[in-house]
């Protein structure tokens, strides 16, 4: 399998209010088509690791390589382009624009990338919404959708530019059990049917046990990578 992402001797410190070594000598590879989960107790560094690997945080020591390109070598402009084109994000809180329709929200990253016409992008966005079972909600403002529907819109938005990898930070954490299961099954289907690479932080053992690999953190160190 092709390596999408790699961390080499990754260390992360917080300096306020006192120095704290939060990530310790992380060496990790994520492969194309893999659905991997990062697990561990609260405070173990799960989200901090996800932010470093996804380029949202570059204040670390060591290397993070995306398709063998070291992220720290990229200018802010090149990094922003790579992030928009090749990386998708799904968070616990969906960060949708409430006064925009579901379709408009999904199209936004594609409009920013600027590689397709408006008509092509709209067709592609509708395809993503259809895959996620909410094409019939496309013209509704997202503030009129349920929590589960809103999270589906955020997944469609993450998919619109055909990213190499999607990073998920507790994507089911703000949903009831039924919607959480539905969203997780959709993520799992993306890896099975479309070979989508996903790296997910979760505290839910029932979900992490269903992923291809569990990366267990404890006190900032990887203690297992089944």
matplotlib code that plots the C-alpha trace (Angstrom):
import matplotlib.pyplot as plt

x = [0.0, 1.1, 2.0, -0.1, 1.1, 4.2, 5.4, 9.1, 10.2, 7.3, 7.5, 5.1, 5.4, 3.0, 4.8, 2.0, 1.5, 4.5, 6.4, 4.6, 5.8, 2.5, 3.6, 6.7, 8.8, 5.8, 6.7, 3.6, 2.5, -1.0, -1.6, -3.9, -7.4, -6.8, -9.4, -7.3, -8.4, -6.5, -7.6, -6.6, -7.7, -8.6, -5.5, -3.3, -2.7, -5.2, -6.5, -3.1, -1.6, -4.4, -3.8, -0.1, -0.6, -3.3, -1.1, -3.5, -0.6, 3.0, 4.6, 6.3, 9.7, 10.3, 8.8, 5.3, 5.4, 2.3, 2.9, 6.6, 6.6, 7.6, 4.9, 7.2, 9.0, 5.9, 5.1, 1.8, 0.3, 1.3, 0.2, -3.2, -3.6, -2.6, -4.9, -7.9, -7.2, -5.9, -7.1, -10.7, -11.8, -14.7, -15.1, -17.4, -19.0, -19.7, -18.8, -21.4, -22.7, -26.1, -27.7, -26.4, -28.1, -26.7, -25.6, -23.8, -22.0, -20.7, -19.6, -17.6, -14.2, -14.6, -15.3, -12.2, -10.1, -11.4, -10.7, -14.3, -17.0, -20.0, -22.2, -19.7, -19.1, -22.9, -23.3, -20.4, -21.8, -25.2, -23.5, -21.8, -25.1, -26.7, -24.0, -24.8, -28.5, -29.5, -29.7, -33.4, -32.2, -29.8, -31.8, -32.6, -30.7, -28.6, -30.1, -33.3, -31.6, -31.2, -27.8, -27.3, -28.2, -25.8, -23.0, -23.7, -23.4, -20.0, -18.9, -20.0, -18.1, -15.0, -15.3, -15.9, -12.3, -11.6, -9.1, -6.2, -7.1, -9.9, -9.1, -12.0, -11.9, -14.7, -17.1, -19.9, -19.3, -22.1, -24.8, -27.2, -26.4, -28.5, -27.1, -23.6, -23.9, -25.2, -22.4, -19.8, -21.2, -21.0, -17.3, -16.7, -18.4, -16.3, -13.2, -14.8, -16.5, -14.3, -10.9, -11.0, -8.2, -9.5, -7.8, -10.2, -9.9, -12.6, -13.3, -15.8, -14.3, -17.2, -16.3, -12.5, -12.7, -14.4, -11.6, -8.7, -6.2, -6.2, -3.3, -3.3, -1.9, -1.0, 0.7, 1.7, 3.3, 2.1, 1.8, 0.1, -0.8, -2.9]
y = [0.0, 3.5, 5.7, 8.8, 10.3, 9.8, 11.2, 10.9, 11.7, 14.0, 15.9, 18.6, 20.9, 23.4, 26.3, 28.0, 28.2, 25.8, 23.6, 20.4, 17.6, 16.5, 14.3, 12.2, 10.6, 9.8, 7.6, 6.7, 5.9, 6.0, 4.1, 4.7, 3.3, 2.7, 3.6, 4.2, 5.4, 7.3, 6.2, 6.8, 8.4, 12.0, 14.1, 11.5, 13.8, 12.4, 15.7, 17.3, 14.6, 14.9, 18.6, 18.2, 15.4, 17.4, 20.6, 22.6, 22.9, 23.2, 24.2, 20.9, 19.2, 16.4, 15.8, 15.3, 14.1, 14.1, 12.1, 12.3, 16.1, 17.6, 20.0, 22.4, 23.1, 24.5, 28.2, 29.2, 29.6, 26.2, 24.6, 26.3, 24.9, 21.4, 21.5, 22.6, 20.1, 17.0, 17.1, 16.9, 17.7, 16.5, 17.8, 17.1, 20.5, 20.8, 24.5, 24.8, 28.3, 28.3, 30.7, 28.8, 25.7, 22.3, 22.4, 25.8, 24.5, 21.4, 23.5, 26.1, 24.2, 23.5, 27.1, 28.1, 25.5, 26.9, 23.8, 23.2, 25.4, 26.3, 23.9, 21.0, 21.7, 21.8, 18.5, 17.0, 18.3, 16.8, 13.5, 13.6, 14.5, 11.6, 9.2, 10.3, 10.0, 13.6, 14.9, 15.7, 18.2, 20.1, 23.3, 23.6, 26.0, 23.8, 25.5, 23.6, 20.2, 17.7, 17.2, 13.9, 15.6, 18.5, 16.0, 14.3, 17.7, 18.2, 14.8, 15.7, 19.0, 17.1, 14.9, 17.6, 18.0, 14.2, 14.5, 12.0, 11.8, 12.9, 13.8, 13.3, 14.7, 13.0, 13.1, 11.3, 13.0, 15.5, 13.0, 10.7, 7.0, 6.3, 9.2, 8.4, 4.9, 6.1, 8.6, 6.0, 3.5, 6.1, 6.8, 3.0, 2.7, 5.5, 3.4, 0.2, 1.5, 4.5, 3.6, 6.8, 7.2, 8.2, 9.0, 9.4, 10.4, 8.8, 8.0, 5.3, 1.8, 0.3, 2.5, 2.3, -1.5, -1.5, 0.5, -1.2, -0.2, 1.4, 3.7, 3.8, 6.8, 7.1, 10.2, 11.4, 8.1, 5.4, 2.3, 0.1, 0.2, -2.9]
z = [0.0, -0.7, 2.2, 2.4, 5.7, 7.9, 11.2, 12.1, 15.7, 16.2, 19.5, 20.7, 23.7, 25.3, 27.0, 28.9, 31.8, 32.2, 29.7, 29.0, 26.7, 25.1, 22.2, 22.6, 19.8, 17.6, 14.6, 12.5, 8.9, 7.4, 4.2, 1.2, 1.7, 5.4, 8.1, 11.2, 14.6, 17.4, 20.8, 24.4, 27.6, 27.9, 27.9, 26.1, 23.2, 20.6, 19.1, 19.4, 17.3, 14.8, 14.4, 13.9, 11.3, 9.4, 9.2, 11.4, 13.8, 12.6, 16.0, 16.6, 16.5, 14.0, 10.6, 9.1, 5.5, 3.2, 0.0, 0.9, 1.1, 4.4, 5.4, 7.2, 3.9, 2.2, 2.1, 3.8, 0.3, -0.9, 2.4, 2.1, -1.4, -0.4, 2.6, 0.4, -2.4, -0.7, 2.9, 4.3, 7.8, 9.8, 13.4, 16.3, 15.6, 11.9, 11.4, 8.6, 7.5, 9.0, 6.5, 3.5, 1.9, 2.3, -1.4, -0.9, 2.1, 0.3, -2.7, -0.7, -0.7, -4.4, -5.2, -3.3, -5.2, -8.5, -10.7, -11.8, -13.3, -11.1, -13.0, -12.7, -9.0, -8.3, -10.1, -8.1, -4.8, -5.5, -6.2, -2.7, -1.0, -2.8, -1.7, 1.9, 1.4, 1.8, -1.8, -1.1, 1.5, -0.8, -1.1, 2.6, 4.8, 7.1, 10.2, 9.3, 9.3, 12.1, 13.8, 11.9, 8.6, 9.3, 10.0, 6.7, 5.0, 6.6, 5.4, 1.8, 2.1, 3.2, 0.1, -2.5, -3.6, -3.6, -0.8, -0.3, 3.4, 5.7, 9.3, 11.8, 15.3, 17.4, 14.4, 16.3, 19.6, 19.3, 18.0, 19.7, 19.5, 16.4, 14.3, 15.6, 14.3, 11.0, 10.5, 11.5, 9.0, 6.3, 7.0, 7.0, 3.6, 2.2, 2.8, 1.5, -1.6, -2.6, -1.1, 1.0, 3.6, 7.0, 10.3, 13.2, 16.8, 18.9, 22.5, 21.5, 21.7, 19.8, 16.8, 17.0, 17.2, 13.8, 12.1, 10.3, 12.9, 16.4, 17.3, 21.1, 22.9, 26.5, 28.0, 24.6, 23.4, 21.0, 23.1, 20.5, 16.8, 16.1]

ax = plt.figure().add_subplot(projection="3d")
ax.plot(x, y, z, "-o")
ax.set_aspect("equal")
plt.show()
